[in-house]
Amino acid sequence: MSKRIPKFKDEEEEREFWADHDATDYFDINQAENVMFPKLKSSTKTISIRIPEAMLDSIKVLANKRDMPYQSLIKVLLQEQIDIEFEKRSIQSN
């Protein structure tokens, strides 16, 4: 028999609970059902961007050194720069 899941006063309390408890103690995997979510949409958007071949070659070299796909590296580098730019604006506005 699975343990009973307590009632939580808010999401933070629930987060703290699950951080310290094993969900397998509260759910019977034998009662699990497969579900499909056919109408979910991808959270990514495909774009086309033109960059110099030398830049792409450099990105591919860096990606290979990190053992990751070059398109994933591009997303990481873009996100890092976006974070830097927002941080700069936040500091300037204070």
N, C-alpha and C positions, 0 to 999 in steps of 0.2 A: 504494500500500500504506500502510495506517495504521501509525502508530508503536505500539510495544508499551507498554502501561500497566505501570508498575513495581508491585512488591508493596510495600504500606505496612505499617509496624509497628503503626500505630494510626490512628484517625480524624483526629486532629490533623495528623499527617504528610500524610494524604491531602488534607485541607482546604488546607494550605499549598501542596501541589503544584498543585491545581486553581486556586488563586488566581493562580498565575504561568504557567499553561499553557492553551492553547486546546484545548478538547475536540474541535474539528473536526479537529485533527491526529491524533486517536486513534480516531475513529469514522468509518466510511464511511456517510454519509447515504443512499447508494443501497441499503444493506443494512437500513435501518431498516424496521420493521414497525409498522403501526397496531395498537394494542391498546385494549381497552375494559375498564373497571372498573365493571361495572354494579351491584355490591353495595356500593360506597362510600357511606357515609352522610355527610350534611352535618354539618359541625362547628359549625353554629350551631343555636340553639334559638329558635323563634318564641315570643314572649311578648306579652301584652297589658298595657299600662300606661296608666293614666289620669293625664293632666297638664292643668293649666289651659290653656285655649285661648291666652291671652296668652303663656304660656311657649312653647307650640308655635310661635306666630307669631314670637316672638323667635328661636327656634332656626332657623326657616326663613330669616329675614333673615340671620343669621350664616352659615348654610350657603350661601346665595346669594352672599354676599361672598367666601366661600372657594371658590366654584365647585365645590361638592360636594353630593351628596344629603343631605337633612336627617337621615335615619336613620343615615347614615355618620357625620355630625357628632356625633350623640348617642352613638354607640359610642366615638368618639374622646374626647369629653368624659368619659364614664364611665370609660374606661381611664385617663385622666390623673388623675382623682380617686382611683381605686383605687390607682394607683402612689403617690400622695401619702400616702394612708392607711397603706399598708404601710410606706412609708419612715418615717413618724412612729412606728409601732409598733416598727420595727427600732431606731430611735434611742433610744426609751424603754426598750427591753429591754437596752441596752448600758450 
